[in-house]
C-alpha cells in the first residue's frame, strides 16, 4: 500500500535527469557532505528550538518532533466539535485571519480531528516565529470553542 502511494506521488514530484545527476555528484563529494551535513543539522536544531519556543510563548500545544521538518500542533481544544468539518472550519479561519497555511489533519489521514502540521524548516526562523505568533494571537482573540 505504501509503495503504491509513493509511486502515485512520484509522477507529480519527479526531478529531471540533469537535476538528479547534479544532486548525485554533490552527494558523492565526501569533503562537501562531511562539512555540510553537520552545519545543516545544527541549523535545523536551532530553527526547531526557535519554533518550539514560539509555540510555548503562544500557548499552542504540539507534539514534540523526533526528526523532520514539521511539527504537529494540537488544536483539538479549539474545535467547536470533534469533527473533520469543524477542523476544516478552523483551518479556513486561521488561513483567512493570519495568512498562515497549516495542513489540517484530514489531509494527513489523521484518525482524530484537530491536528495541524506546521512546516517550519522551509522558512527562516524569524518568519516561522512570526507565523506561530500570528496563529497564537488569532486563537487568543477567537471566541472560546463550544466543543471538546
N, C-alpha and C positions, 0 to 999 in steps of 0.2 A: 504494500500500500504506500509506504514512504517513497519507494523508488518510482512508482507511478506519479506521485505528486511532484517529485523533483524533475522527472522527465517532462511533465506538463509545463512546469515553470521554466525549464531550460530553454525552450523555444523563445520565450519572451525576454530572456535575460542573457542570451549568448553574446560573447565578445567576438570581434573579428579575429581572424588568424594572425594578422600583424600584431594586434594588441596582445594576444596570448603568447606569441613568440617573444615580444619585448618583456613581458612580465616574467616569462621563464628565464630569460637572460639575466634579469635583475636578481631573481631568486637564486640563481646559481653563482652569483658573485658573493662568495663567503665573507670577504672583508666588509663589504657593504652591509649584508644582512646581519653580520655579527655586531656591527655598531648600531644599525638602525633599529633592530628589534628591541634591545634594552631601552633605547630612548623612547620608542613608541609605547612600550609598556609603562614607563614612568609617566608619560604624558596622559595616557588613558587612566592610570591610577589617580593622578592629580585631578583630572576632569571628573571622574566618578566621585571623588571626595567632595568636590565643589557642588555637584548636583545633589548629593546626599545632604550636605549642609543646607542648601537652599530648600530642599524638601522639608527638613526639620524645622527651619525657620518659618516655613509656610504652614506648618502643622498638617502636612499631607502624608498619610500613611503609605508605605511602599514595602515591597518585598525586596530585601537586600539581594543584590546580584552576586553570583559567584564568579561569573565571567560574562562577557558580552558587551554589546554596545547600547543596551537599553535597560530600563528598569520598569517593573510593573507597579503601577500606582493602584492602591486600594481605595477606590471611591465608592464602595458599596454603601457606605453611610450617607452618601449624597444623592442616592436614587430615591425617587418618590415611591417606588415599589420595586420588589425584586423581580424585574423582568428585563428582557433584552430591548423591549420597546422603551422602557424608562432609561436604559443605558444609552440608547440612540438619541433620546431627547437631551440627556445631559451632555453627550458628545457634541451635539449641534449647538447647545447653549454655550459651551466652553469655546468652541471654534468661532462662533459669531461674536462673542464678547471679548475674546483675547487674541484672536488670530493665531492661536496655538492649536496645532492639529495633532491630537493624541490618537492612537489607534485603539478603538473600542475592543473589548474582549470578544465580542461576537465575531469580529473579523479574524481573530486568532483562534477561534473554536474553543474558547474558554467554556467550562461547564457552568460556571456561575456568572451572572451579570455583575458589572461594576468594576471590573479590572480594566485598566487602560495602560497601554505601552507608551512610554516616553523615550524616544530615541535621542539620547544626549550626546553621543560621540560624533554626530555629524555637524555639530555647531561649535564654535569657540565657547569655552566655559562661561564667559560673561553673558553670551546670548542664551545659553541654556538656563543660567540662573535667572535672567530676566523673564524667560518663559515660565519657569516654575513660580516666580513671584506673581506673575500675571494670573496664572491659574489659581494660586492660593488666594489672591485678592478677590478674584471672582467668587470663589467658593465661600469666602468670608462674608461678602456682600449679599450673596444669594439667600433667599428666604430658606429657613430650615426645611429639610426634606420631611415628607409626611410618612415615608415608608421605613424600611429596615434600618 
